[in-house]
Amino acid sequence: MKKKTNNLTDFSKVKIIEETRNISEWNIVDGFKCEKCGTEIIDYSRREVDEYTGEVYEWEYTPKYCPECGRKVVDE
């Protein structure tokens, strides 16, 4: 006998991703301030070391998540 299935989504298993915006007056690569928790970061950059030459590369980086509260940063 076949079990009857329900086509409705079980929302108890859905993870809700909370969002925030950058409320800094600066461009997001120059300064980030979380709208929700107030964490402020200036000159956000990313560094990587070339594994063959050992040279360090640095470039501007746009945060995808707030490093303090973990909310996803959305564009305005």
PDB file with one MODEL, atoms N, CA, C and O in Angstrom:
MODEL        1
ATOM      1  N   MET A   1       0.840  -1.175   0.000  1.00  0.00           N
ATOM      2  CA  MET A   1       0.000   0.000   0.000  1.00  0.00           C
ATOM      3  C   MET A   1       0.892   1.248   0.000  1.00  0.00           C
ATOM      4  O   MET A   1       1.832   1.356   0.789  1.00  0.00           O
ATOM      5  N   LYS A   2       0.582   2.176  -0.890  1.00  0.00           N
ATOM      6  CA  LYS A   2       1.365   3.418  -0.984  1.00  0.00           C
ATOM      7  C   LYS A   2       0.987   4.380   0.137  1.00  0.00           C
ATOM      8  O   LYS A   2      -0.177   4.522   0.512  1.00  0.00           O
ATOM      9  N   LYS A   3       2.027   5.034   0.652  1.00  0.00           N
ATOM     10  CA  LYS A   3       1.800   6.046   1.693  1.00  0.00           C
ATOM     11  C   LYS A   3       1.402   7.348   1.020  1.00  0.00           C
ATOM     12  O   LYS A   3       2.027   7.771   0.048  1.00  0.00           O
ATOM     13  N   LYS A   4       0.378   7.969   1.531  1.00  0.00           N
ATOM     14  CA  LYS A   4      -0.085   9.240   0.990  1.00  0.00           C
ATOM     15  C   LYS A   4       0.884  10.347   1.403  1.00  0.00           C
ATOM     16  O   LYS A   4       1.225  10.462   2.580  1.00  0.00           O
ATOM     17  N   THR A   5       1.324  11.151   0.457  1.00  0.00           N
ATOM     18  CA  THR A   5       2.258  12.237   0.767  1.00  0.00           C
ATOM     19  C   THR A   5       1.570  13.577   0.666  1.00  0.00           C
ATOM     20  O   THR A   5       0.605  13.755  -0.076  1.00  0.00           O
ATOM     21  N   ASN A   6       2.089  14.506   1.427  1.00  0.00           N
ATOM     22  CA  ASN A   6       1.567  15.865   1.425  1.00  0.00           C
ATOM     23  C   ASN A   6       2.528  16.728   0.619  1.00  0.00           C
ATOM     24  O   ASN A   6       3.734  16.682   0.860  1.00  0.00           O
ATOM     25  N   ASN A   7       2.046  17.488  -0.300  1.00  0.00           N
ATOM     26  CA  ASN A   7       2.887  18.317  -1.164  1.00  0.00           C
ATOM     27  C   ASN A   7       3.255  19.654  -0.534  1.00  0.00           C
ATOM     28  O   ASN A   7       3.943  20.457  -1.166  1.00  0.00           O
ATOM     29  N   LEU A   8       2.820  19.910   0.676  1.00  0.00           N
ATOM     30  CA  LEU A   8       3.139  21.172   1.338  1.00  0.00           C
ATOM     31  C   LEU A   8       4.561  21.137   1.886  1.00  0.00           C
ATOM     32  O   LEU A   8       5.046  20.084   2.302  1.00  0.00           O
ATOM     33  N   THR A   9       5.220  22.276   1.884  1.00  0.00           N
ATOM     34  CA  THR A   9       6.577  22.379   2.400  1.00  0.00           C
ATOM     35  C   THR A   9       6.571  22.361   3.922  1.00  0.00           C
ATOM     36  O   THR A   9       5.730  23.000   4.553  1.00  0.00           O
ATOM     37  N   ASP A  10       7.510  21.630   4.508  1.00  0.00           N
ATOM     38  CA  ASP A  10       7.664  21.601   5.963  1.00  0.00           C
ATOM     39  C   ASP A  10       8.539  22.790   6.364  1.00  0.00           C
ATOM     40  O   ASP A  10       9.765  22.707   6.298  1.00  0.00           O
ATOM     41  N   PHE A  11       7.914  23.895   6.780  1.00  0.00           N
ATOM     42  CA  PHE A  11       8.638  25.119   7.078  1.00  0.00           C
ATOM     43  C   PHE A  11       9.422  25.049   8.385  1.00  0.00           C
ATOM     44  O   PHE A  11      10.180  25.971   8.688  1.00  0.00           O
ATOM     45  N   SER A  12       9.260  23.991   9.161  1.00  0.00           N
ATOM     46  CA  SER A  12      10.034  23.869  10.392  1.00  0.00           C
ATOM     47  C   SER A  12      11.500  23.590  10.097  1.00  0.00           C
ATOM     48  O   SER A  12      12.350  23.772  10.969  1.00  0.00           O
ATOM     49  N   LYS A  13      11.811  23.151   8.879  1.00  0.00           N
ATOM     50  CA  LYS A  13      13.184  22.836   8.505  1.00  0.00           C
ATOM     51  C   LYS A  13      13.834  23.936   7.670  1.00  0.00           C
ATOM     52  O   LYS A  13      15.002  23.815   7.301  1.00  0.00           O
ATOM     53  N   VAL A  14      13.108  24.993   7.370  1.00  0.00           N
ATOM     54  CA  VAL A  14      13.627  26.087   6.550  1.00  0.00           C
ATOM     55  C   VAL A  14      14.437  27.032   7.428  1.00  0.00           C
ATOM     56  O   VAL A  14      13.958  27.496   8.463  1.00  0.00           O
ATOM     57  N   LYS A  15      15.664  27.311   7.007  1.00  0.00           N
ATOM     58  CA  LYS A  15      16.523  28.223   7.753  1.00  0.00           C
ATOM     59  C   LYS A  15      16.312  29.643   7.227  1.00  0.00           C
ATOM     60  O   LYS A  15      16.439  29.894   6.029  1.00  0.00           O
ATOM     61  N   ILE A  16      15.996  30.549   8.115  1.00  0.00           N
ATOM     62  CA  ILE A  16      15.783  31.940   7.734  1.00  0.00           C
ATOM     63  C   ILE A  16      17.114  32.679   7.845  1.00  0.00           C
ATOM     64  O   ILE A  16      17.752  32.674   8.897  1.00  0.00           O
ATOM     65  N   ILE A  17      17.521  33.308   6.759  1.00  0.00           N
ATOM     66  CA  ILE A  17      18.770  34.060   6.749  1.00  0.00           C
ATOM     67  C   ILE A  17      18.451  35.514   7.047  1.00  0.00           C
ATOM     68  O   ILE A  17      17.748  36.180   6.288  1.00  0.00           O
ATOM     69  N   GLU A  18      18.977  35.993   8.158  1.00  0.00           N
ATOM     70  CA  GLU A  18      18.750  37.387   8.519  1.00  0.00           C
ATOM     71  C   GLU A  18      19.687  38.274   7.722  1.00  0.00           C
ATOM     72  O   GLU A  18      20.817  37.886   7.427  1.00  0.00           O
ATOM     73  N   GLU A  19      19.221  39.461   7.375  1.00  0.00           N
ATOM     74  CA  GLU A  19      19.988  40.374   6.524  1.00  0.00           C
ATOM     75  C   GLU A  19      20.272  41.683   7.242  1.00  0.00           C
ATOM     76  O   GLU A  19      19.595  42.053   8.201  1.00  0.00           O
ATOM     77  N   THR A  20      21.293  42.370   6.748  1.00  0.00           N
ATOM     78  CA  THR A  20      21.649  43.693   7.248  1.00  0.00           C
ATOM     79  C   THR A  20      22.123  44.536   6.077  1.00  0.00           C
ATOM     80  O   THR A  20      22.336  44.024   4.978  1.00  0.00           O
ATOM     81  N   ARG A  21      22.284  45.813   6.313  1.00  0.00           N
ATOM     82  CA  ARG A  21      22.792  46.732   5.290  1.00  0.00           C
ATOM     83  C   ARG A  21      23.992  47.471   5.840  1.00  0.00           C
ATOM     84  O   ARG A  21      24.190  47.549   7.052  1.00  0.00           O
ATOM     85  N   ASN A  22      24.789  48.012   4.937  1.00  0.00           N
ATOM     86  CA  ASN A  22      25.908  48.859   5.312  1.00  0.00           C
ATOM     87  C   ASN A  22      25.369  50.277   5.517  1.00  0.00           C
ATOM     88  O   ASN A  22      24.863  50.889   4.577  1.00  0.00           O
ATOM     89  N   ILE A  23      25.474  50.796   6.732  1.00  0.00           N
ATOM     90  CA  ILE A  23      24.976  52.158   6.994  1.00  0.00           C
ATOM     91  C   ILE A  23      26.108  53.168   7.109  1.00  0.00           C
ATOM     92  O   ILE A  23      25.892  54.310   7.513  1.00  0.00           O
ATOM     93  N   SER A  24      27.308  52.743   6.754  1.00  0.00           N
ATOM     94  CA  SER A  24      28.449  53.653   6.756  1.00  0.00           C
ATOM     95  C   SER A  24      28.266  54.693   5.652  1.00  0.00           C
ATOM     96  O   SER A  24      27.633  54.420   4.633  1.00  0.00           O
ATOM     97  N   GLU A  25      28.817  55.870   5.859  1.00  0.00           N
ATOM     98  CA  GLU A  25      28.736  56.920   4.841  1.00  0.00           C
ATOM     99  C   GLU A  25      29.733  56.664   3.715  1.00  0.00           C
ATOM    100  O   GLU A  25      29.673  57.314   2.672  1.00  0.00           O
ATOM    101  N   TRP A  26      30.648  55.719   3.922  1.00  0.00           N
ATOM    102  CA  TRP A  26      31.698  55.429   2.953  1.00  0.00           C
ATOM    103  C   TRP A  26      31.269  54.313   2.003  1.00  0.00           C
ATOM    104  O   TRP A  26      30.272  53.629   2.231  1.00  0.00           O
ATOM    105  N   ASN A  27      32.034  54.150   0.950  1.00  0.00           N
ATOM    106  CA  ASN A  27      31.857  53.016   0.053  1.00  0.00           C
ATOM    107  C   ASN A  27      32.119  51.753   0.870  1.00  0.00           C
ATOM    108  O   ASN A  27      32.947  51.778   1.780  1.00  0.00           O
ATOM    109  N   ILE A  28      31.442  50.662   0.572  1.00  0.00           N
ATOM    110  CA  ILE A  28      31.540  49.455   1.401  1.00  0.00           C
ATOM    111  C   ILE A  28      32.953  48.881   1.476  1.00  0.00           C
ATOM    112  O   ILE A  28      33.283  48.232   2.468  1.00  0.00           O
ATOM    113  N   VAL A  29      33.795  49.093   0.473  1.00  0.00           N
ATOM    114  CA  VAL A  29      35.168  48.590   0.543  1.00  0.00           C
ATOM    115  C   VAL A  29      36.052  49.470   1.421  1.00  0.00           C
ATOM    116  O   VAL A  29      37.125  49.039   1.841  1.00  0.00           O
ATOM    117  N   ASP A  30      35.616  50.698   1.704  1.00  0.00           N
ATOM    118  CA  ASP A  30      36.381  51.612   2.555  1.00  0.00           C
ATOM    119  C   ASP A  30      35.909  51.604   4.005  1.00  0.00           C
ATOM    120  O   ASP A  30      36.686  51.892   4.915  1.00  0.00           O
ATOM    121  N   GLY A  31      34.657  51.281   4.217  1.00  0.00           N
ATOM    122  CA  GLY A  31      34.121  51.249   5.562  1.00  0.00           C
ATOM    123  C   GLY A  31      32.802  50.527   5.605  1.00  0.00           C
ATOM    124  O   GLY A  31      31.957  50.707   4.728  1.00  0.00           O
ATOM    125  N   PHE A  32      32.618  49.711   6.624  1.00  0.00           N
ATOM    126  CA  PHE A  32      31.379  48.952   6.787  1.00  0.00           C
ATOM    127  C   PHE A  32      30.862  49.156   8.202  1.00  0.00           C
ATOM    128  O   PHE A  32      31.617  49.052   9.169  1.00  0.00           O
ATOM    129  N   LYS A  33      29.572  49.445   8.319  1.00  0.00           N
ATOM    130  CA  LYS A  33      28.924  49.537   9.629  1.00  0.00           C
ATOM    131  C   LYS A  33      27.607  48.776   9.534  1.00  0.00           C
ATOM    132  O   LYS A  33      26.741  49.105   8.724  1.00  0.00           O
ATOM    133  N   CYS A  34      27.470  47.758  10.373  1.00  0.00           N
ATOM    134  CA  CYS A  34      26.290  46.902  10.354  1.00  0.00           C
ATOM    135  C   CYS A  34      25.070  47.661  10.883  1.00  0.00           C
ATOM    136  O   CYS A  34      25.115  48.273  11.950  1.00  0.00           O
ATOM    137  N   GLU A  35      23.995  47.607  10.122  1.00  0.00           N
ATOM    138  CA  GLU A  35      22.754  48.277  10.505  1.00  0.00           C
ATOM    139  C   GLU A  35      22.156  47.665  11.774  1.00  0.00           C
ATOM    140  O   GLU A  35      21.515  48.371  12.553  1.00  0.00           O
ATOM    141  N   LYS A  36      22.356  46.375  11.989  1.00  0.00           N
ATOM    142  CA  LYS A  36      21.718  45.682  13.114  1.00  0.00           C
ATOM    143  C   LYS A  36      22.525  45.730  14.409  1.00  0.00           C
ATOM    144  O   LYS A  36      21.981  46.074  15.458  1.00  0.00           O
ATOM    145  N   CYS A  37      23.832  45.386  14.352  1.00  0.00           N
ATOM    146  CA  CYS A  37      24.610  45.299  15.596  1.00  0.00           C
ATOM    147  C   CYS A  37      25.569  46.472  15.800  1.00  0.00           C
ATOM    148  O   CYS A  37      26.102  46.643  16.896  1.00  0.00           O
ATOM    149  N   GLY A  38      25.799  47.287  14.756  1.00  0.00           N
ATOM    150  CA  GLY A  38      26.636  48.473  14.903  1.00  0.00           C
ATOM    151  C   GLY A  38      28.133  48.246  14.741  1.00  0.00           C
ATOM    152  O   GLY A  38      28.914  49.189  14.872  1.00  0.00           O
ATOM    153  N   THR A  39      28.549  47.014  14.457  1.00  0.00           N
ATOM    154  CA  THR A  39      29.970  46.739  14.258  1.00  0.00           C
ATOM    155  C   THR A  39      30.486  47.564  13.096  1.00  0.00           C
ATOM    156  O   THR A  39      29.864  47.621  12.036  1.00  0.00           O
ATOM    157  N   GLU A  40      31.640  48.209  13.305  1.00  0.00           N
ATOM    158  CA  GLU A  40      32.211  49.067  12.271  1.00  0.00           C
ATOM    159  C   GLU A  40      33.625  48.597  11.923  1.00  0.00           C
ATOM    160  O   GLU A  40      34.448  48.346  12.804  1.00  0.00           O
ATOM    161  N   ILE A  41      33.882  48.485  10.635  1.00  0.00           N
ATOM    162  CA  ILE A  41      35.195  48.066  10.141  1.00  0.00           C
ATOM    163  C   ILE A  41      35.643  49.081   9.097  1.00  0.00           C
ATOM    164  O   ILE A  41      34.862  49.489   8.237  1.00  0.00           O
ATOM    165  N   ILE A  42      36.905  49.482   9.180  1.00  0.00           N
ATOM    166  CA  ILE A  42      37.451  50.444   8.225  1.00  0.00           C
ATOM    167  C   ILE A  42      38.553  49.765   7.420  1.00  0.00           C
ATOM    168  O   ILE A  42      39.333  48.977   7.956  1.00  0.00           O
ATOM    169  N   ASP A  43      38.609  50.077   6.129  1.00  0.00           N
ATOM    170  CA  ASP A  43      39.610  49.521   5.207  1.00  0.00           C
ATOM    171  C   ASP A  43      39.592  47.999   5.202  1.00  0.00           C
ATOM    172  O   ASP A  43      40.602  47.354   5.482  1.00  0.00           O
ATOM    173  N   TYR A  44      38.456  47.446   4.887  1.00  0.00           N
ATOM    174  CA  TYR A  44      38.287  46.000   4.803  1.00  0.00           C
ATOM    175  C   TYR A  44      39.041  45.506   3.570  1.00  0.00           C
ATOM    176  O   TYR A  44      38.748  45.946   2.458  1.00  0.00           O
ATOM    177  N   SER A  45      40.002  44.607   3.744  1.00  0.00           N
ATOM    178  CA  SER A  45      40.776  44.102   2.605  1.00  0.00           C
ATOM    179  C   SER A  45      41.042  42.613   2.765  1.00  0.00           C
ATOM    180  O   SER A  45      40.859  42.035   3.837  1.00  0.00           O
ATOM    181  N   ARG A  46      41.472  42.024   1.688  1.00  0.00           N
ATOM    182  CA  ARG A  46      41.769  40.590   1.687  1.00  0.00           C
ATOM    183  C   ARG A  46      43.216  40.392   1.277  1.00  0.00           C
ATOM    184  O   ARG A  46      43.704  41.060   0.365  1.00  0.00           O
ATOM    185  N   ARG A  47      43.907  39.476   1.948  1.00  0.00           N
ATOM    186  CA  ARG A  47      45.306  39.182   1.626  1.00  0.00           C
ATOM    187  C   ARG A  47      45.457  37.701   1.304  1.00  0.00           C
ATOM    188  O   ARG A  47      44.853  36.842   1.946  1.00  0.00           O
ATOM    189  N   GLU A  48      46.269  37.426   0.306  1.00  0.00           N
ATOM    190  CA  GLU A  48      46.600  36.041  -0.028  1.00  0.00           C
ATOM    191  C   GLU A  48      48.076  35.965  -0.345  1.00  0.00           C
ATOM    192  O   GLU A  48      48.665  36.911  -0.867  1.00  0.00           O
ATOM    193  N   VAL A  49      48.664  34.832  -0.025  1.00  0.00           N
ATOM    194  CA  VAL A  49      50.078  34.601  -0.297  1.00  0.00           C
ATOM    195  C   VAL A  49      50.190  33.619  -1.452  1.00  0.00           C
ATOM    196  O   VAL A  49      49.595  32.541  -1.425  1.00  0.00           O
ATOM    197  N   ASP A  50      50.957  34.002  -2.466  1.00  0.00           N
ATOM    198  CA  ASP A  50      51.198  33.108  -3.598  1.00  0.00           C
ATOM    199  C   ASP A  50      52.037  31.934  -3.098  1.00  0.00           C
ATOM    200  O   ASP A  50      53.134  32.135  -2.578  1.00  0.00           O
ATOM    201  N   GLU A  51      51.535  30.723  -3.249  1.00  0.00           N
ATOM    202  CA  GLU A  51      52.215  29.560  -2.692  1.00  0.00           C
ATOM    203  C   GLU A  51      53.527  29.239  -3.397  1.00  0.00           C
ATOM    204  O   GLU A  51      54.358  28.522  -2.841  1.00  0.00           O
ATOM    205  N   TYR A  52      53.734  29.754  -4.615  1.00  0.00           N
ATOM    206  CA  TYR A  52      54.967  29.468  -5.347  1.00  0.00           C
ATOM    207  C   TYR A  52      56.037  30.537  -5.133  1.00  0.00           C
ATOM    208  O   TYR A  52      57.213  30.215  -4.962  1.00  0.00           O
ATOM    209  N   THR A  53      55.628  31.816  -5.141  1.00  0.00           N
ATOM    210  CA  THR A  53      56.601  32.898  -5.031  1.00  0.00           C
ATOM    211  C   THR A  53      56.691  33.480  -3.622  1.00  0.00           C
ATOM    212  O   THR A  53      57.688  34.114  -3.278  1.00  0.00           O
ATOM    213  N   GLY A  54      55.668  33.271  -2.812  1.00  0.00           N
ATOM    214  CA  GLY A  54      55.644  33.827  -1.469  1.00  0.00           C
ATOM    215  C   GLY A  54      55.216  35.288  -1.422  1.00  0.00           C
ATOM    216  O   GLY A  54      55.191  35.894  -0.351  1.00  0.00           O
ATOM    217  N   GLU A  55      54.875  35.859  -2.585  1.00  0.00           N
ATOM    218  CA  GLU A  55      54.439  37.254  -2.626  1.00  0.00           C
ATOM    219  C   GLU A  55      53.062  37.393  -1.986  1.00  0.00           C
ATOM    220  O   GLU A  55      52.210  36.513  -2.102  1.00  0.00           O
ATOM    221  N   VAL A  56      52.870  38.519  -1.309  1.00  0.00           N
ATOM    222  CA  VAL A  56      51.593  38.798  -0.657  1.00  0.00           C
ATOM    223  C   VAL A  56      50.797  39.752  -1.542  1.00  0.00           C
ATOM    224  O   VAL A  56      51.286  40.813  -1.930  1.00  0.00           O
ATOM    225  N   TYR A  57      49.577  39.363  -1.852  1.00  0.00           N
ATOM    226  CA  TYR A  57      48.679  40.191  -2.653  1.00  0.00           C
ATOM    227  C   TYR A  57      47.551  40.678  -1.757  1.00  0.00           C
ATOM    228  O   TYR A  57      47.011  39.922  -0.949  1.00  0.00           O
ATOM    229  N   GLU A  58      47.206  41.943  -1.908  1.00  0.00           N
ATOM    230  CA  GLU A  58      46.140  42.533  -1.102  1.00  0.00           C
ATOM    231  C   GLU A  58      45.222  43.327  -2.022  1.00  0.00           C
ATOM    232  O   GLU A  58      45.688  44.056  -2.897  1.00  0.00           O
ATOM    233  N   TRP A  59      43.920  43.184  -1.820  1.00  0.00           N
ATOM    234  CA  TRP A  59      42.977  43.964  -2.605  1.00  0.00           C
ATOM    235  C   TRP A  59      41.747  44.270  -1.768  1.00  0.00           C
ATOM    236  O   TRP A  59      41.491  43.644  -0.739  1.00  0.00           O
ATOM    237  N   GLU A  60      40.986  45.265  -2.249  1.00  0.00           N
ATOM    238  CA  GLU A  60      39.769  45.647  -1.544  1.00  0.00           C
ATOM    239  C   GLU A  60      38.790  44.485  -1.588  1.00  0.00           C
ATOM    240  O   GLU A  60      38.734  43.734  -2.562  1.00  0.00           O
ATOM    241  N   TYR A  61      38.032  44.354  -0.531  1.00  0.00           N
ATOM    242  CA  TYR A  61      37.148  43.214  -0.391  1.00  0.00           C
ATOM    243  C   TYR A  61      35.814  43.682   0.163  1.00  0.00           C
ATOM    244  O   TYR A  61      35.776  44.472   1.107  1.00  0.00           O
ATOM    245  N   THR A  62      34.741  43.210  -0.404  1.00  0.00           N
ATOM    246  CA  THR A  62      33.407  43.548   0.064  1.00  0.00           C
ATOM    247  C   THR A  62      32.896  42.432   0.967  1.00  0.00           C
ATOM    248  O   THR A  62      32.786  41.290   0.521  1.00  0.00           O
ATOM    249  N   PRO A  63      32.581  42.733   2.225  1.00  0.00           N
ATOM    250  CA  PRO A  63      32.098  41.676   3.115  1.00  0.00           C
ATOM    251  C   PRO A  63      30.735  41.145   2.670  1.00  0.00           C
ATOM    252  O   PRO A  63      29.860  41.911   2.268  1.00  0.00           O
ATOM    253  N   LYS A  64      30.571  39.832   2.748  1.00  0.00           N
ATOM    254  CA  LYS A  64      29.297  39.202   2.397  1.00  0.00           C
ATOM    255  C   LYS A  64      28.436  38.995   3.642  1.00  0.00           C
ATOM    256  O   LYS A  64      27.211  38.917   3.554  1.00  0.00           O
ATOM    257  N   TYR A  65      29.091  38.908   4.804  1.00  0.00           N
ATOM    258  CA  TYR A  65      28.408  38.728   6.083  1.00  0.00           C
ATOM    259  C   TYR A  65      29.052  39.632   7.125  1.00  0.00           C
ATOM    260  O   TYR A  65      30.245  39.925   7.041  1.00  0.00           O
ATOM    261  N   CYS A  66      28.274  40.073   8.103  1.00  0.00           N
ATOM    262  CA  CYS A  66      28.817  40.855   9.210  1.00  0.00           C
ATOM    263  C   CYS A  66      29.678  39.922  10.055  1.00  0.00           C
ATOM    264  O   CYS A  66      29.217  38.850  10.446  1.00  0.00           O
ATOM    265  N   PRO A  67      30.920  40.308  10.345  1.00  0.00           N
ATOM    266  CA  PRO A  67      31.791  39.424  11.117  1.00  0.00           C
ATOM    267  C   PRO A  67      31.357  39.257  12.580  1.00  0.00           C
ATOM    268  O   PRO A  67      31.798  38.318  13.243  1.00  0.00           O
ATOM    269  N   GLU A  68      30.517  40.134  13.086  1.00  0.00           N
ATOM    270  CA  GLU A  68      30.092  40.052  14.492  1.00  0.00           C
ATOM    271  C   GLU A  68      28.778  39.282  14.658  1.00  0.00           C
ATOM    272  O   GLU A  68      28.717  38.319  15.423  1.00  0.00           O
ATOM    273  N   CYS A  69      27.731  39.702  13.947  1.00  0.00           N
ATOM    274  CA  CYS A  69      26.413  39.076  14.151  1.00  0.00           C
ATOM    275  C   CYS A  69      26.082  38.003  13.108  1.00  0.00           C
ATOM    276  O   CYS A  69      25.136  37.236  13.287  1.00  0.00           O
ATOM    277  N   GLY A  70      26.854  37.947  12.028  1.00  0.00           N
ATOM    278  CA  GLY A  70      26.667  36.894  11.027  1.00  0.00           C
ATOM    279  C   GLY A  70      25.561  37.119  10.030  1.00  0.00           C
ATOM    280  O   GLY A  70      25.276  36.240   9.216  1.00  0.00           O
ATOM    281  N   ARG A  71      24.928  38.279  10.071  1.00  0.00           N
ATOM    282  CA  ARG A  71      23.847  38.543   9.113  1.00  0.00           C
ATOM    283  C   ARG A  71      24.426  38.776   7.716  1.00  0.00           C
ATOM    284  O   ARG A  71      25.537  39.287   7.569  1.00  0.00           O
ATOM    285  N   LYS A  72      23.664  38.396   6.703  1.00  0.00           N
ATOM    286  CA  LYS A  72      24.072  38.566   5.321  1.00  0.00           C
ATOM    287  C   LYS A  72      23.954  40.038   4.931  1.00  0.00           C
ATOM    288  O   LYS A  72      22.926  40.669   5.180  1.00  0.00           O
ATOM    289  N   VAL A  73      24.999  40.580   4.324  1.00  0.00           N
ATOM    290  CA  VAL A  73      24.997  41.978   3.883  1.00  0.00           C
ATOM    291  C   VAL A  73      24.351  42.050   2.511  1.00  0.00           C
ATOM    292  O   VAL A  73      24.800  41.386   1.576  1.00  0.00           O
ATOM    293  N   VAL A  74      23.292  42.857   2.382  1.00  0.00           N
ATOM    294  CA  VAL A  74      22.587  43.012   1.114  1.00  0.00           C
ATOM    295  C   VAL A  74      22.836  44.404   0.555  1.00  0.00           C
ATOM    296  O   VAL A  74      23.030  45.362   1.302  1.00  0.00           O
ATOM    297  N   ASP A  75      22.828  44.500  -0.767  1.00  0.00           N
ATOM    298  CA  ASP A  75      22.977  45.795  -1.421  1.00  0.00           C
ATOM    299  C   ASP A  75      21.697  46.585  -1.259  1.00  0.00           C
ATOM    300  O   ASP A  75      20.605  46.028  -1.153  1.00  0.00           O
ATOM    301  N   GLU A  76      21.856  47.874  -1.242  1.00  0.00           N
ATOM    302  CA  GLU A  76      20.683  48.734  -1.085  1.00  0.00           C
ATOM    303  C   GLU A  76      19.897  48.832  -2.358  1.00  0.00           C
ATOM    304  O   GLU A  76      18.876  49.519  -2.401  1.00  0.00           O
TER     305      GLU A  76
ENDMDL
END
